[in-house]
């Protein structure tokens, strides 16, 4: 059993940022796919790619929602851990400056 809680706040912060980037990329996937028609060269292949993207829309929306929620949780967790740490540090400082009471 661990004697203290250790949380990688920088890691959680980075996770929130990465998940935000993933959401942005998923949101822009349609524009990227449709923007590359000229580079594909084949109307038939471009049509198949568009069909795939149209069917993938629901899955992408689901993934984006989950990634956004997880990123939000990571960000909120960092905030909550920092607040708890600040409160504990203040409580320690206060206890060091207050007169000690003897047993009653």
Secondary structure, 3 states (H helix, E strand, C coil): CCCCCCCCHHHHHHHHHHHHHHHHHHHCHHHHHHHCHHHHCCHHHHHHHHHHHHHHHHHHHHHHHHHHHHHHHHHHHHHHHHHHHHHHHHHHHHHHHCCCCCCC
